[in-house]
Amino acid sequence: MENNDIAKFFSETHCQIWGNPSLREPQVEGYFAIRDHFKNSSSPCYAQLPVGCGKTGLMGLVPFGIAQGRVLIIAPNLTIRGTIKRELNIGTPDCFYVKRGVFTPKDGPFISELKSGANIHDCDAAHIVIANIQQFKGTNNRWYEAFPRDYFDMILVDEGHHNVADTWMRLFDYFGEAKVASFTATPMRSDGQVVSGECVYRFGYTRSMVMGFISQIEAVFVTPKELTFTAKGETKQFTLGEVIKMRDKDWFSKGIALSDECNKSVVAASLQQLHKVRELGTPRQLIAVACSIRHANQVAALYRAHGLNVEVIHSELLADERARVEASLRSGFTDVIVQVNMLGEGYDLASLSVAAVFRPYRSLSPYIQFVGRILRLAQPEVPFSPANQVFLVSHIGLNDERWWKDFTNFDKEDQEFFRDFLEGEETIERRDGGPRLSLRPFMRVLSEVVESYQKRGYLKRIDNVMIQDLFETIRQKGFEPSEFGLTEELMRLRIEVSQSETQIPAFNPIVQPQDEREALRGRLMPEARAIADAVINRLEINHQGRDLLKYFGGSGAHNSEILIRLANAEQNKAMGIKDGERDKASNDQIQRGVEASADIVDKLTALVRGKM
C-alpha cells in the first residue's frame, strides 16, 4: 500500500468524533487538541490522562484527519502492545471503532505487528504498525535496515514517560520527519526526566473520578502509637511523632519495609479494606508491592496465614509458571498477588481493588504507576456504584505519604508543581540493587502498637459548579442520574466524606495457628534459596557452576543446588529437628529456622571458603 493511499484513507474516512456520546470527554478533547497542535507545528507533543480514561481509543482516533501516511504505535512492553492490537483490530466485531460508533470499518485501518516472524510485506499492507520498543534496540537492527526514513508519517508513543530514553531518541531521530505524539499518566520518569514535547492536553485525576471514568480512591496509613526497634546494638522506643521525623532516612524507611511486625500491620489494614469491598458481593482482589523476591515471599506468607490464596510474581519466574500465576489471578482464584517490578504499565484487571505498599518509593512516577493498577472501574456500567471505591494501604514509616500528597496535587494546570518537583532533591528510583551479600537487617522492629489508621480521600476542592457539570454531562449522554440513585446532594455528601481526614480503628484479625504454621513453613525453601544466593555472591562463584561438587558431593549438582541443600540442613539444626521431620515442627521451631538465615549465610560462607 502506497503512502498516498494511506494518506487518502486517513483524510477521507468520515469519523464521528465531535458530539459522539459513546466517546469519553478525554478522547474527544484530546483528539482536537492534538489535531490543532499539528495544524500549526511539527514539533513533538504529549497528552496526559489517567489509566482507564480511554487512552488506547484516543490513539486510534488521532491518525484520522492528521496523518499523511503510515502510523507507527510504540508500546513499552508486550502487554500494552497486545492491548492496543486487540482494541483496534477491525477483524473483531467489538473493536473500538465499531463499539464507540466512530465509523464502520471496511477498507481499514489494517494493522500489522512487529513480532517474531513478521516481515516488511506485513508492514507494507498496513495503515498502522504496532511494536514494542524492544524491536528497535541494538546497533544492527533489522527494522532500521528494512524501513526507509520516511516510512512513517506519524509515531504514537504509549506510556510516553519513557520517550526520553536512548532507544526512543534513536527512533525519533531516524524517522526525523514523523509527527510524534505521546500519551502518559505521568509526565516524568523515575530519574527525573520529563516527557519530550509540549503538553497539549491534560485530563486530571480529579475530573476523571468525579465523572466516573476511574475509581474513587482513599489512602489508609498505618500509624503506630509506639514502635520499638534495635539498630547498631541499641534498642529504642519511638512515638508516632518520632517515627514521622525519622522516616525520611533511607535506613529507617527500609527497616520498616523489611520488618515482619510492620508488614503484619499493613497486612491487617489491607485485609480490613479487602473485606469491606468484598461485602458488596462482587469478586475483589488485592495487589501488593514488595522490595525484593525474598521480601515478597515474606509478605506472601503473612497473607497466607490468614487463609488466603496468595501468589508471588517476579521477573525470575519461568514463562510457564508466570502464565499459571496470571491465569490464577484473572480467574479470581487468587486473593492476593504480591509483585516485584511486575504487573506494571498496561496491566488491566478491574477486580484489583486494594493496593498494599510494602516498600519505600524513591520517586513519584513509579508510585503513580502502581496506584494505577487499582483505578479501573470494577463496574463500568454503574460508574458511581460503591463497588468502584478502591483503597491504597501503606505504613506511615515508609515515607510514601509524600507521594500521596503529590499525587493529590497532580492536577495543577500550570507547570509549577513539576518545576518544583524537578528542582528539588534528586529522588531516583532504586532497586534492591546489586548482589545481596547479607540477610542480616540493619534495623529490626521488635514490636509496634497500632490502635488506629489514618484515612484520607483523594478528592479535594470540589465545588457546586463541578458537580453540576458532572450531572449535565451524564444527561447529555442520554441518562438520568436518578436512575442510578445519584442525586447532587448524595454526590456532595460523598465528596465531603472523601475530602475528610479521619481516624479509623485498627483491625486485629485472628490468625489460626495451623494456617500460621503452614505459611511459616512455606517460607523455609525461599529462605534457603536466598541463603544460597547470598553465599554465591560473597564467594563470587557461578550459580550453575560445579565448583562445590568435589567438596560436598551430590551427583550432577550445581553450586546453587548444593548450597540450598546445605542451607536446608542448617535450617533443620536451627529448628532442632532431623531431616524429613519438618511436618512435626512447631510454629516456634519454624520461626527459629526462618530467623536463622543471616547466621546460616555466615556459617556456610566460612565452611565453603575453608573447603575451597
C-alpha positions in Angstrom: 0.0 0.0 0.0 1.4 3.4 -1.0 1.7 6.3 1.3 -0.7 8.3 -0.9 -3.4 5.6 -0.4 -2.8 5.6 3.3 -3.0 9.4 3.5 -6.2 9.4 1.5 -7.7 6.8 3.9 -6.9 8.8 7.0 -8.1 12.1 5.5 -11.3 10.9 3.7 -12.7 8.4 6.2 -15.6 10.1 7.9 -15.3 9.7 11.7 -18.0 10.6 14.2 -15.9 12.3 16.9 -17.5 15.6 17.8 -20.8 15.1 19.5 -20.4 11.3 19.7 -22.0 10.3 23.1 -20.1 7.0 23.1 -16.7 8.6 23.3 -15.3 9.9 26.5 -14.5 13.6 27.0 -10.7 13.0 27.1 -10.9 11.1 23.8 -12.8 13.9 22.1 -10.9 16.8 23.7 -7.6 15.1 23.4 -8.1 14.4 19.7 -8.9 18.0 18.8 -6.0 19.3 21.0 -3.5 17.1 19.1 -5.1 17.9 15.7 -4.8 21.7 16.4 -1.2 21.3 17.5 -0.1 19.6 14.3 -2.0 22.2 12.2 0.5 24.8 13.5 3.6 22.8 14.4 5.6 19.7 13.6 7.2 19.5 17.0 6.5 16.6 19.4 3.6 16.8 21.8 2.0 14.8 24.5 -1.4 14.2 26.2 -1.6 13.4 29.9 -4.6 11.3 31.1 -5.1 8.7 33.8 -5.3 5.0 33.3 -8.9 3.9 32.4 -9.8 7.1 30.6 -9.7 5.7 27.0 -6.0 6.3 26.1 -6.0 3.4 23.5 -9.1 4.7 21.9 -7.6 8.2 21.7 -4.6 6.7 19.9 -6.9 5.0 17.5 -8.6 8.3 16.6 -5.5 10.5 16.3 -4.4 9.5 12.8 -7.7 10.5 11.2 -7.5 14.0 9.7 -3.9 14.3 10.9 -1.7 11.6 9.5 -0.4 11.9 5.9 0.9 8.4 5.7 1.6 5.2 7.7 1.4 5.3 11.5 3.7 3.6 14.0 2.4 2.9 17.5 5.1 2.1 20.0 4.4 0.4 23.3 6.9 -0.1 26.2 6.1 -3.8 26.7 4.2 -6.8 25.2 1.2 -6.5 27.5 0.4 -3.0 26.2 1.2 -3.9 22.6 -1.3 -6.8 22.8 -4.0 -4.5 24.3 -3.6 -1.9 21.5 -3.8 -4.6 18.8 -6.9 -6.1 20.5 -8.7 -2.8 20.8 -8.0 -1.5 17.3 -8.3 -4.8 15.4 -11.2 -4.3 12.9 -11.3 -8.0 12.4 -13.2 -8.3 15.7 -16.9 -7.2 16.0 -16.3 -5.2 19.2 -13.3 -3.2 18.1 -13.1 0.3 19.3 -14.3 2.0 16.1 -17.5 -0.1 16.0 -18.2 -0.2 19.7 -17.9 3.6 20.0 -19.8 4.4 16.8 -16.8 6.2 15.2 -17.3 4.5 11.8 -17.9 1.1 10.2 -14.6 -0.3 9.1 -14.4 -1.6 5.5 -11.1 -0.8 3.9 -9.1 -0.3 7.1 -7.3 0.6 9.1 -5.3 -2.6 8.7 -2.8 -3.4 11.4 0.5 -5.3 11.4 2.5 -6.2 14.5 6.3 -6.2 14.7 7.0 -9.6 16.2 8.8 -12.8 15.6 8.1 -13.9 12.0 6.8 -10.5 10.8 8.4 -9.0 7.7 8.3 -5.8 5.6 5.4 -7.1 3.5 3.2 -7.2 6.6 4.0 -3.6 7.2 3.5 -2.6 3.6 0.0 -3.9 3.7 -0.9 -1.9 6.9 -2.1 1.5 7.8 -0.9 1.2 11.4 2.2 -0.8 12.6 2.3 -1.7 16.3 5.6 -2.5 18.0 7.1 -2.6 21.4 10.2 -0.5 21.8 12.5 -3.6 22.2 12.0 -4.2 18.5 14.2 -1.2 17.8 17.1 -2.0 20.2 20.5 -3.0 19.1 23.2 -1.5 16.8 22.4 -3.8 13.8 18.6 -3.6 13.9 16.8 -5.4 11.1 13.8 -3.0 11.2 16.0 0.1 10.7 17.5 -1.7 7.7 14.1 -2.5 6.4 12.3 0.8 6.8 13.2 3.9 4.8 13.5 7.1 6.9 10.2 8.4 5.5 8.3 5.1 6.0 6.2 6.6 8.9 4.4 9.9 8.9 3.3 9.7 12.5 4.6 8.0 15.6 2.3 7.5 18.6 4.0 6.6 21.9 2.1 4.8 24.7 3.3 5.3 28.2 5.2 8.3 26.9 7.1 9.0 30.1 9.6 6.5 28.6 10.2 8.6 25.5 13.3 10.3 26.6 15.3 7.1 26.8 18.2 6.5 24.4 16.3 3.8 22.3 13.4 6.2 21.8 15.7 9.1 20.9 17.3 7.0 18.2 13.9 6.1 16.9 12.7 9.7 16.7 16.0 10.7 15.1 15.8 8.0 12.4 12.2 8.9 11.5 13.0 12.6 11.9 10.2 13.9 9.8 7.4 12.0 11.5 4.9 13.7 13.8 5.4 12.4 17.3 2.6 12.3 19.9 3.0 10.7 23.3 0.4 9.5 25.8 1.1 9.2 29.5 -0.4 9.2 33.0 2.6 10.9 34.4 5.0 13.3 32.5 8.1 12.4 34.5 10.3 9.3 34.7 11.7 7.9 37.9 15.1 9.5 37.0 13.5 13.0 36.9 13.5 13.5 33.2 10.3 14.8 31.6 8.4 13.5 28.5 9.8 15.2 25.4 7.4 17.6 23.6 4.8 20.1 24.5 1.8 19.2 26.8 -1.2 19.9 24.6 -3.8 18.2 26.7 -4.3 17.2 30.3 -7.3 15.4 31.8 -6.9 15.3 35.6 -7.4 12.6 38.1 -10.0 14.7 40.0 -12.1 15.2 36.9 -11.8 11.6 36.0 -13.0 10.5 39.4 -15.9 13.0 39.6 -17.1 12.0 36.1 -16.9 8.3 37.0 -14.1 7.3 34.5 -11.9 5.9 37.1 -12.4 4.6 40.7 -12.5 6.9 43.6 -9.5 6.2 45.8 -8.8 6.6 49.5 -5.5 6.1 51.3 -5.1 4.3 54.6 -1.9 4.8 56.6 -0.9 2.5 59.5 0.0 5.0 62.3 1.7 3.2 65.2 1.2 4.8 68.6 4.7 3.5 69.5 7.4 1.4 67.8 10.3 -0.4 69.4 13.3 -1.4 67.3 17.0 -2.2 67.5 19.8 -0.7 65.4 23.6 -0.8 65.9 23.0 -2.8 69.1 20.7 -0.2 70.7 17.0 -0.6 71.5 14.8 2.4 71.1 11.1 3.2 71.5 9.6 5.9 69.3 6.3 7.6 69.4 4.3 8.3 66.2 5.8 11.8 66.0 9.3 10.4 66.2 8.6 7.8 63.5 7.4 10.6 61.2 10.6 12.6 61.9 12.8 9.6 61.2 11.1 8.2 58.1 13.0 10.4 55.6 16.2 8.4 56.4 16.6 5.6 54.0 17.9 3.1 56.5 14.8 3.7 58.7 12.1 3.5 56.0 13.7 0.4 54.6 13.9 -1.1 58.1 10.2 -0.5 58.4 9.6 -2.1 55.0 11.5 -5.3 55.8 10.1 -5.7 59.3 7.7 -8.6 60.0 6.0 -6.6 62.7 5.3 -3.6 60.4 4.4 -5.9 57.5 1.8 -7.6 59.7 0.2 -4.2 60.4 0.0 -3.3 56.7 -1.5 -6.8 56.0 -4.1 -6.3 58.7 -5.1 -2.8 57.4 -5.2 -4.0 53.8 -7.4 -7.0 54.8 -9.8 -4.7 56.5 -10.3 -2.8 53.2 -10.5 -6.1 51.2 -13.2 -7.4 53.5 -15.0 -4.0 53.1 -15.1 -4.1 49.3 -16.0 -7.8 49.3 -19.0 -7.1 51.4 -20.6 -5.7 48.2 -20.8 -9.3 46.9 -18.5 -9.0 43.9 -15.1 -10.6 43.4 -12.3 -8.3 44.6 -8.6 -8.9 44.8 -5.5 -7.3 46.5 -2.3 -6.4 44.8 0.9 -5.8 47.0 4.3 -4.5 46.0 7.5 -5.7 47.8 11.1 -4.7 47.9 12.6 -7.9 46.6 11.8 -11.5 45.8 12.8 -12.6 49.3 10.6 -9.8 50.8 7.7 -10.8 48.5 7.8 -14.3 49.9 7.9 -12.9 53.4 4.8 -10.8 52.7 3.0 -13.6 50.9 3.4 -15.8 54.0 1.8 -13.2 56.2 -1.3 -13.1 53.9 -1.4 -16.9 53.7 -1.5 -17.1 57.5 -5.0 -15.6 57.1 -6.2 -18.5 54.9 -5.9 -16.6 51.6 -4.8 -17.9 48.3 -1.7 -15.9 47.5 0.7 -15.9 44.5 4.1 -14.2 44.1 5.2 -12.9 40.7 8.6 -11.5 39.7 10.9 -11.4 36.7 12.8 -14.6 37.6 9.8 -16.9 37.2 9.9 -19.2 34.2 7.4 -18.4 31.5 5.1 -21.4 32.3 5.0 -20.5 36.0 4.3 -16.9 35.3 1.4 -17.9 32.9 0.0 -20.1 35.6 0.1 -17.3 38.2 -1.5 -14.8 35.9 -4.2 -17.3 34.9 -5.0 -17.9 38.6 -5.2 -14.2 39.2 -7.5 -13.5 36.2 -9.8 -16.4 37.1 -10.4 -14.9 40.5 -9.0 -17.9 42.4 -6.1 -15.8 43.7 -7.0 -13.4 46.6 -3.7 -11.6 46.8 -0.9 -11.1 44.3 2.5 -9.9 45.6 4.7 -8.5 42.9 8.2 -7.2 42.4 8.6 -4.9 39.5 5.8 -6.7 37.6 2.2 -6.2 36.6 3.0 -2.6 35.9 2.2 -0.4 33.0 -0.7 -1.6 30.9 -1.8 -4.4 33.2 -5.5 -4.3 33.2 -7.6 -6.1 35.8 -10.6 -4.3 37.2 -11.1 -6.6 40.1 -7.9 -5.3 41.8 -9.5 -3.0 44.4 -6.9 -2.8 47.2 -3.2 -1.9 46.8 -0.8 -2.6 49.6 2.6 -0.9 49.7 5.4 -2.7 51.5 8.3 -0.7 50.1 9.5 2.9 50.2 9.3 4.6 46.8 12.1 7.0 45.9 10.1 8.9 43.2 6.6 9.8 42.3 6.3 8.2 38.8 6.6 4.5 39.8 4.3 5.2 42.8 1.6 6.6 40.5 2.1 3.7 38.1 1.4 1.3 41.0 -1.6 3.2 42.1 -2.9 3.0 38.6 -3.3 -0.8 38.9 -6.5 -0.3 41.1 -8.1 2.7 39.3 -10.0 0.9 36.6 -13.7 0.6 37.3 -14.9 -2.8 38.6 -18.4 -1.9 37.5 -18.0 0.4 34.5 -21.7 0.2 33.7 -22.6 1.8 37.0 -19.6 4.2 37.5 -20.8 5.8 40.7 -21.5 2.4 42.4 -19.9 2.0 45.9 -18.3 -1.1 44.3 -15.9 1.2 42.4 -14.3 2.5 45.6 -10.7 1.5 46.0 -8.1 1.7 48.7 -4.3 2.3 48.9 -2.7 1.0 52.1 0.7 1.8 53.5 2.7 2.4 56.6 3.4 5.9 57.7 7.1 5.0 58.3 7.7 4.1 54.7 7.7 7.8 53.9 5.4 7.2 50.9 2.9 9.7 52.3 4.8 12.4 50.5 4.0 10.8 47.2 0.3 10.5 48.1 0.3 14.3 48.8 2.0 15.0 45.5 -0.4 12.6 43.7 -3.4 14.5 45.1 -1.9 17.7 43.8 -1.2 16.2 40.4 -4.0 18.2 38.6 -2.5 21.6 38.8 -3.0 23.2 35.4 0.3 25.1 35.5 3.8 23.6 35.5 4.7 24.9 38.9 4.3 21.6 40.6 6.6 19.8 38.0 9.2 22.5 38.1 9.3 22.3 41.9 9.5 18.5 41.8 12.4 18.5 39.3 14.3 21.3 41.1 14.0 19.6 44.4 16.1 16.8 45.9 17.0 14.2 43.4 14.8 11.1 44.0 16.0 8.4 41.7 14.1 5.1 41.9 16.5 2.5 43.3 16.1 -1.3 43.0 17.3 -3.6 45.7 20.3 -3.4 43.6 23.5 -5.4 43.3 24.2 -8.9 44.7 22.9 -9.5 48.2 25.8 -10.3 50.5 24.0 -10.5 53.8 20.5 -11.3 55.0 21.0 -9.5 58.4 18.8 -6.4 58.7 20.5 -3.2 59.8 17.4 -2.4 61.8 14.9 -4.8 63.4 11.5 -3.8 64.6 10.7 -5.7 67.8 7.1 -4.5 68.2 4.7 -1.7 67.4 1.4 -0.7 68.9 -1.3 0.3 66.4 -4.6 1.5 67.7 -5.9 3.3 64.6 -5.3 4.1 60.9 -5.3 7.5 59.2 -7.7 7.6 56.2 -7.5 10.3 53.5 -9.6 10.8 50.4 -8.2 11.9 47.1 -10.9 14.3 46.0 -10.4 17.9 47.1 -11.5 21.4 46.1 -14.8 20.2 44.5 -17.4 22.9 44.2 -21.0 23.0 43.2 -20.2 24.0 39.6 -18.2 20.9 39.1 -21.0 18.7 40.4 -23.5 20.4 38.1 -21.2 19.9 35.2 -21.0 16.3 36.0 -24.8 15.8 36.1 -25.1 17.8 32.8 -22.6 15.5 31.1 -24.5 12.4 32.3 -27.7 13.8 30.9 -26.1 14.7 27.5 -25.2 11.0 27.2 -28.9 10.2 27.4 -29.1 9.0 31.0 -30.9 10.4 34.0 -28.6 10.4 37.1 -31.5 9.5 39.4 -31.8 6.1 37.5 -28.5 5.2 39.2 -29.7 6.5 42.6 -27.5 9.5 42.2 -28.5 13.0 43.3 -26.5 16.2 43.6 -26.9 16.1 47.4 -25.7 12.5 47.6 -22.7 13.3 45.4 -21.8 16.4 47.5 -22.0 14.3 50.7 -19.9 11.6 49.2 -17.2 14.1 48.2 -17.3 15.7 51.6 -16.6 12.3 53.2 -13.8 11.7 50.8 -12.2 15.1 51.5 -12.1 14.5 55.2 -9.1 13.1 57.1 -10.4 10.5 59.6 -9.1 8.0 62.2 -10.5 4.5 61.9 -10.0 1.8 64.5 -7.2 -0.7 63.7 -8.2 -4.2 62.5 -6.9 -7.1 64.5 -7.7 -10.3 62.5 -7.4 -13.6 64.3 -4.8 -16.0 62.8 -5.4 -19.7 63.1 -2.3 -21.4 64.5 -2.4 -24.1 61.8 -2.6 -21.5 59.0 0.3 -19.6 60.6 2.4 -22.8 60.8 1.7 -23.7 57.2 2.5 -20.2 56.0 5.8 -20.1 58.0 6.8 -23.5 56.7 6.3 -22.1 53.1 9.0 -19.5 53.8 11.7 -22.1 54.5 12.5 -23.1 51.0 12.6 -19.5 49.6 14.8 -18.6 52.5 17.1 -21.5 51.6 17.4 -20.1 48.1 18.1 -16.6 49.4 20.8 -18.1 51.6 22.4 -19.9 48.6 22.3 -16.7 46.5 24.0 -14.7 49.3 26.8 -17.2 49.7 27.3 -17.5 46.0 27.6 -13.7 45.7 30.0 -13.5 48.6 32.3 -16.2 47.1 31.9 -14.8 43.5 31.1 -18.2 42.0 28.6 -19.2 39.4 25.1 -20.4 40.3 25.2 -23.1 37.6 28.9 -23.9 38.1 30.1 -27.1 39.7 32.9 -25.7 41.9 31.4 -27.3 45.0 30.7 -30.7 43.7 34.1 -32.2 44.7 33.7 -30.9 48.3 30.1 -31.7 49.1 29.1 -34.4 46.6 25.6 -34.7 45.2 26.0 -36.2 41.7 25.4 -33.7 38.9 24.5 -30.9 41.3 25.2 -27.2 40.5 26.6 -24.8 43.1 23.2 -23.4 43.8 21.6 -26.8 44.4 24.4 -27.9 46.7 24.1 -24.7 48.8 20.3 -25.0 49.0 20.8 -28.5 50.3 23.3 -27.3 52.9 21.0 -24.4 53.9 18.1 -26.8 54.4 20.3 -28.9 56.7 21.3 -25.8 58.7 17.7 -24.7 59.0 16.8 -28.1 60.4 19.6 -27.7 63.0 18.3 -24.2 64.0 14.8 -25.8 64.4 16.2 -28.7 66.4 14.8 -31.4 64.1 16.2 -34.1 61.9 16.0 -34.3 58.1 12.5 -35.3 57.0 10.8 -34.1 60.2 9.6 -30.6 59.1 6.0 -31.8 59.3 6.5 -32.3 63.0 8.0 -28.9 63.7 6.0 -26.4 65.8 5.4 -22.7 64.9 8.2 -21.6 67.3 10.6 -24.1 65.7 9.9 -23.0 62.2 10.2 -19.3 63.2 13.7 -20.1 64.5 14.5 -21.7 61.2 13.4 -18.6 59.3 15.2 -16.2 61.6 18.4 -18.1 61.4 19.0 -17.1 57.7 21.7 -14.4 58.3 23.7 -16.7 60.7 23.5 -19.6 58.2 24.9 -17.3 55.4 27.9 -16.5 57.6 28.4 -20.2 58.6 28.1 -21.6 55.0 30.4 -18.8 53.6 33.1 -19.8 56.2 32.6 -23.5 55.5 32.8 -23.3 51.7 35.7 -20.8 51.8 37.6 -23.2 54.1 36.9 -26.1 51.7 38.0 -24.1 48.6 
